[in-house]
Amino acid sequence: MKKILVCLVAIFALGIAANAANSYTVNDEAIDAVIENCTEATVAASIDSGKAIKIGDAPEPIIAFALGFIPVTSWLAIHRMYMGTAVLPVVLNIITGAGFGIVYLVDWIMLLIGVLDDDISMYCGNTKWLMWL
């Protein structure tokens, strides 16, 4: 009996929600005005002849640290791609799970030091998997 009552309440609630959707309108002029006033932002991603992945221009230390701090982006080596590393370290990072967590931890510490010093140039364009060596 409880299941039937819950199903009836759910059907009633869905009916009210479906009816509420009819009261919304789209203002095409406002949408067109927003699109006309926006600016286009692009990220220049390229692979140069040294087989390094480069996203954008000079990497900011705080962004590299933030990308290296998040476990998923660190495991996928997004922070290393941001700093312009070679392809092989990225692949090794993904296959080994950021060096079984050891590379993740050391990358995080080294990037934290780079944020405090405001200099991560020694890690930019690095072709080594262990970028701090």
Contact map, one row per residue, 1 for C-alpha under 8 A:
1111100000000000000000000000000000000000000000000000000000000000000000000000000000000000000000000000000000000000000000000000000000000
1111110000000000000000000000000000000000000000000000000000000000000000000000000000000000000000000000000000000000000000000000000000000
1111111000000000000000000000000000000000000000000000000000000000000000000000000000000000000000000000000000000000000000000000000000000
1111111100000000000000000000000000000000000000000000000000000000000000000000000000000000000000000000000000000000000000000000000000000
1111111110000000000000000000000000000000000000000000000000000000000000000000000000000000000000000000000000000000000000000000000000000
0111111111000000000000000000000000000000000000000000000000000000000000000000000000000000000000000000000000000000000000000000000000000
0011111111100000000000000000000000000000000000000000000000000000000000000000000000000000000000000000000000000000000000000000000000000
0001111111110000000000000000000000000000000000000000000000000000000000000000000000000000000000000000000000000000000000000000000000000
0000111111111000000000000000000000000000000000000000000000000000000000000000000000000000000000000000000000000000000000000000000000000
0000011111111100000000000000000000000000000000000000000000000000000000000000000000000000000000000000000000000000000000000000000000000
0000001111111110000000000000000000000000000000000000000000000000000000000000000000000000000000000000000000000000000000000000000000000
0000000111111111000000000000000000000000000000000000000000000000000000000000000000000000000000000000000000000000000000000000000000000
0000000011111111100000000000000000000000000000000000000000000000000000000000000000000000000000000000000000000000000000000000000000000
0000000001111111110000000000000000000000000000000000000000000000000000000000000000000000000000000000000000000000000000000000000000000
0000000000111111111000000000000000000000000000000000000000000000000000000000000000000000000000000000000000000000000000000000000000000
0000000000011111111100000000000000000000000000000000000000000000000000000000000000000000000000000000000000000000000000000000000000000
0000000000001111111110000000000000000000000000000000000000000000000000000000000000000000000000000000000000000000000000000000000000000
0000000000000111111111000000000000000000000000000000000000000000000000000000000000000000000000000000000000000000000000000000000000000
0000000000000011111111100000000000000000000000000000000000000000000000000000000000000000000000000000000000000000000000000000000000000
0000000000000001111111110000000000000000000000000000000000000000000000000000000000000000000000000000000000000000000000000000000000000
0000000000000000111111110000000000000000000000000000000000000000000000000000000000000000000000000000000000000000000000000000000000000
0000000000000000011111110000000000000000000000000000000000000000000000000000000000000000000000000000000000000000000000000000000000000
0000000000000000001111111000000000000000000000000000000000000000000000000000000000000000000000000000000000000000000000000000000000000
0000000000000000000111111100000000000000000000000000000000000000000000000000000000000000000000000000000000000000000000000000000000000
0000000000000000000000111110000000000000000000000000000000000000000000000000000000000000000000000000000000000000000000000000000000000
0000000000000000000000011111000000000000000000000000000000000000000000000000000000000000000000000000000000000000000000000000000000000
0000000000000000000000001111111000000000000000000000000000000000000000000000000000000000000000000000000000000000000000000000000000000
0000000000000000000000000111111100000000000000000000000000000000000000000000000000000000000000000000000000000000000000000000000000000
0000000000000000000000000011111110000000000000000000000000000000000000000000000000000000000000000000000000000000000000000000000000000
0000000000000000000000000011111111000000000000000000000000000000000000000000000000000000000000000000000000000000000000000000000000000
0000000000000000000000000011111111100000000000000000000000000000000000000000000000000000000000000000000000000000000000000000000000000
0000000000000000000000000001111111110000000000000000000000000000000000000000000000000000000000000000000000000000000000000000000000000
0000000000000000000000000000111111111000000000000000000000000000000000000000000000000000000000000000000000000000000000000000000000000
0000000000000000000000000000011111111100000000000000000000000000000000000000000000000000000000000000000000000000000000000000000000000
0000000000000000000000000000001111111100000000000000000000000000000000000000000000000000000000000000000000000000000000000000000000000
0000000000000000000000000000000111111100000000000000000000000000000000000000000000000000000000000000000000000000000000000000000000000
0000000000000000000000000000000011111110000000000000000000000000000000000000000000000000000000000000000000000000000000000000000000000
0000000000000000000000000000000001111111000000000000000000000000000000000000000000000000000000000000000000000000000000000000000000000
0000000000000000000000000000000000001111100000000000000000000000000000000000000000000000000000000000000000000000000000000000000000000
0000000000000000000000000000000000000111110000000000000000000000000000000000000000000000000000000000000000000000000000000000000000000
0000000000000000000000000000000000000011111000000000000000000000000000000000000000000000000000000000000000000000000000000000000000000
0000000000000000000000000000000000000001111100000000000000000000000000000000000000000000000000000000000000000000000000000000000000000
0000000000000000000000000000000000000000111110000000001100000000000000000000000000000000000000000000000000000000000000000000000000000
0000000000000000000000000000000000000000011111000000011110000000000000000000000000000000000000000000000000000000000000000000000000000
0000000000000000000000000000000000000000001111100000111100000000000000000000000000000000000000000000000000000000000000000000000000000
0000000000000000000000000000000000000000000111110000111000000000000000000000000000000000000000000000000000000000000000000000000000000
0000000000000000000000000000000000000000000011111111110000000000000000000000000000000000000000000000000000000000000000000000000000000
0000000000000000000000000000000000000000000001111111110000000000000000000000000000000000000000000000000000000000000000000000000000000
0000000000000000000000000000000000000000000000111111000000000000000000000000000000000000000000000000000000000000000000000000000000000
0000000000000000000000000000000000000000000000111111000000000000000000000000000000000100000000000000000000000000000000000000000000000
0000000000000000000000000000000000000000000000111111100000000000000000000000000000000110000000000000000000000000000000000000000000000
0000000000000000000000000000000000000000000000111111110000000000000000000000000000011110000000000000000000000000000000000000101000000
0000000000000000000000000000000000000000000011110011111000000000000000000000000011011110000000000000000000000000000000000000000000000
0000000000000000000000000000000000000000000111110001111110000000000000000000000011111000000000000000000000000000000000000000000000000
0000000000000000000000000000000000000000001111000000111110000000000000000000000011110000000000000000000000000000000000000000000000000
0000000000000000000000000000000000000000001110000000011111100000000000000000000001000000000000000000000000000000000000000000000000000
0000000000000000000000000000000000000000000100000000011111100000000000000000000000000000000000000000000000000000000000000000000000000
0000000000000000000000000000000000000000000000000000000111110000000000000000000000100000000000000000000000000000000000000000000000000
0000000000000000000000000000000000000000000000000000000111111011000000000000000001100000000000000000000000000000000000000001000000000
0000000000000000000000000000000000000000000000000000000001111111000000000000000000000000000000000000000000000000000000000000000000000
0000000000000000000000000000000000000000000000000000000000111111100000000000000000000000000000000000000000000010011001110000000000000
0000000000000000000000000000000000000000000000000000000000011111110000000000000000000000000000000000000000000000001000000000000000000
0000000000000000000000000000000000000000000000000000000000111111111000000000000000000000000000000000000000000000000000000000000000000
0000000000000000000000000000000000000000000000000000000000111111111100000000001101100000000000000000000000000010000000000000000000000
0000000000000000000000000000000000000000000000000000000000001111111110000000001000000000000000000000000000010011001000000000000000000
0000000000000000000000000000000000000000000000000000000000000111111111000000000000000000000000000000000000000000000000000000000000000
0000000000000000000000000000000000000000000000000000000000000011111111001100011000000000000000000000000000000000000000000000000000000
0000000000000000000000000000000000000000000000000000000000000001111111101100111000000000000000000000000100110010000000000000000000000
0000000000000000000000000000000000000000000000000000000000000000111111101100000000000000000000000000000000010000000000000000000000000
0000000000000000000000000000000000000000000000000000000000000000011111111100000000000000000000000000000000000000000000000000000000000
0000000000000000000000000000000000000000000000000000000000000000000111111110000000000000000000000000000100000000000000000000000000000
0000000000000000000000000000000000000000000000000000000000000000000001111111000000000000000000000000000000000000000000000000000000000
0000000000000000000000000000000000000000000000000000000000000000001111111111111000000000000000000000000000000000000000000000000000000
0000000000000000000000000000000000000000000000000000000000000000001111111111111000000000000000000100000100000000000000000000000000000
0000000000000000000000000000000000000000000000000000000000000000000000111111110000000000000011001100000100000000000000000000000000000
0000000000000000000000000000000000000000000000000000000000000000000000011111110000000000010011000100000000000000000000000000000000000
0000000000000000000000000000000000000000000000000000000000000000000100001111111110000000010011000100000000000000000000000000000000000
0000000000000000000000000000000000000000000000000000000000000000001100001111111111000000000000000000000000000000000000000000000000000
0000000000000000000000000000000000000000000000000000000000000001101100001100111111100000000000000000000000000000000000000000000000000
0000000000000000000000000000000000000000000000000000000000000001000000000000111111111000010000000000000000000000000000000000000000000
0000000000000000000000000000000000000000000000000000111000000000000000000000111111111100010000000000000000000000000000000000000000000
0000000000000000000000000000000000000000000000000000111100100001000000000000011111111000000000000000000000000000000000000000000000000
0000000000000000000000000000000000000000000000000000011001100001000000000000001111111000000000000000000000000000000000000011100000000
0000000000000000000000000000000000000000000000000001111000000000000000000000000111111100000000000000000000000000000000000001110000000
0000000000000000000000000000000000000000000000000001110000000000000000000000000111111110110000000000000000000000000000000001111100000
0000000000000000000000000000000000000000000000000111100000000000000000000000000010011111110000000000000000000000000000000000111100000
0000000000000000000000000000000000000000000000000011100000000000000000000000000000001111111000000000000000000000000000000000000000000
0000000000000000000000000000000000000000000000000000000000000000000000000000000000000111111100000000000000000000000000000000001010000
0000000000000000000000000000000000000000000000000000000000000000000000000000000000001111111110000000000000000000000000000000001110000
0000000000000000000000000000000000000000000000000000000000000000000000000001100110001111111111000000000000000000000000000000000010000
0000000000000000000000000000000000000000000000000000000000000000000000000000000000000011111111100000000000000000000000000000000000000
0000000000000000000000000000000000000000000000000000000000000000000000000000000000000001111111110110000000000000000000000000000010000
0000000000000000000000000000000000000000000000000000000000000000000000000011100000000000111111111110000000000000000000000000000010000
0000000000000000000000000000000000000000000000000000000000000000000000000011100000000000011111111100000000000000000000000000000000000
0000000000000000000000000000000000000000000000000000000000000000000000000000000000000000001111111100000000000000000000000000000000000
0000000000000000000000000000000000000000000000000000000000000000000000000000000000000000000111111111000000000000000000000000000000000
0000000000000000000000000000000000000000000000000000000000000000000000000010000000000000000011111111100000000000000000000000000000000
0000000000000000000000000000000000000000000000000000000000000000000000000111100000000000000111111111111100000000000000000000000000000
0000000000000000000000000000000000000000000000000000000000000000000000000000000000000000000110011111111100000000000000000000000000000
0000000000000000000000000000000000000000000000000000000000000000000000000000000000000000000000011111111100000000000000000000000000000
0000000000000000000000000000000000000000000000000000000000000000000000000000000000000000000000001111111110000000000000000000000000000
0000000000000000000000000000000000000000000000000000000000000000000000000000000000000000000000000111111111000000000000000000000000000
0000000000000000000000000000000000000000000000000000000000000000000000000000000000000000000000000111111111100000000000000000000001000
0000000000000000000000000000000000000000000000000000000000000000000100100110000000000000000000000111111111110000000000000000000000000
0000000000000000000000000000000000000000000000000000000000000000000000000000000000000000000000000000111111111000000000000000000000000
0000000000000000000000000000000000000000000000000000000000000000000000000000000000000000000000000000011111111100000000000000000000000
0000000000000000000000000000000000000000000000000000000000000000000100000000000000000000000000000000001111111110000000000000000000110
0000000000000000000000000000000000000000000000000000000000000000100110000000000000000000000000000000000111111111000000000000000000000
0000000000000000000000000000000000000000000000000000000000000000000000000000000000000000000000000000000011111111100000000000000000000
0000000000000000000000000000000000000000000000000000000000000000000000000000000000000000000000000000000001111111110000000000000000010
0000000000000000000000000000000000000000000000000000000000001001100100000000000000000000000000000000000000111111111000010000000000000
0000000000000000000000000000000000000000000000000000000000000000100000000000000000000000000000000000000000011111111100000000000000000
0000000000000000000000000000000000000000000000000000000000000000000000000000000000000000000000000000000000001111111110000000000000000
0000000000000000000000000000000000000000000000000000000000001000000000000000000000000000000000000000000000000111111111110000000000000
0000000000000000000000000000000000000000000000000000000000001100100000000000000000000000000000000000000000000011111111110000000000000
0000000000000000000000000000000000000000000000000000000000000000000000000000000000000000000000000000000000000001111111100000000000000
0000000000000000000000000000000000000000000000000000000000000000000000000000000000000000000000000000000000000000111111100000000000000
0000000000000000000000000000000000000000000000000000000000001000000000000000000000000000000000000000000000000000011111110000000000000
0000000000000000000000000000000000000000000000000000000000001000000000000000000000000000000000000000000000000000011111111100000000000
0000000000000000000000000000000000000000000000000000000000001000000000000000000000000000000000000000000000000010011001111111000000000
0000000000000000000000000000000000000000000000000000000000000000000000000000000000000000000000000000000000000000000000111111000000000
0000000000000000000000000000000000000000000000000000000000000000000000000000000000000000000000000000000000000000000000111111010000000
0000000000000000000000000000000000000000000000000000000000000000000000000000000000100000000000000000000000000000000000011111110000110
0000000000000000000000000000000000000000000000000000000000100000000000000000000000111000000000000000000000000000000000011111110000000
0000000000000000000000000000000000000000000000000001000000000000000000000000000000111100000000000000000000000000000000000011111000000
0000000000000000000000000000000000000000000000000000000000000000000000000000000000011100000000000000000000000000000000000111111100100
0000000000000000000000000000000000000000000000000001000000000000000000000000000000001101100000000000000000000000000000000000111110100
0000000000000000000000000000000000000000000000000000000000000000000000000000000000001100100000000000000000000000000000000000011111101
0000000000000000000000000000000000000000000000000000000000000000000000000000000000000001110110000000000000000000000000000000001111100
0000000000000000000000000000000000000000000000000000000000000000000000000000000000000000000000000000001000000000000000000000000111111
0000000000000000000000000000000000000000000000000000000000000000000000000000000000000000000000000000000000100000000000000010011111111
0000000000000000000000000000000000000000000000000000000000000000000000000000000000000000000000000000000000100100000000000010000001111
0000000000000000000000000000000000000000000000000000000000000000000000000000000000000000000000000000000000000000000000000000000101111
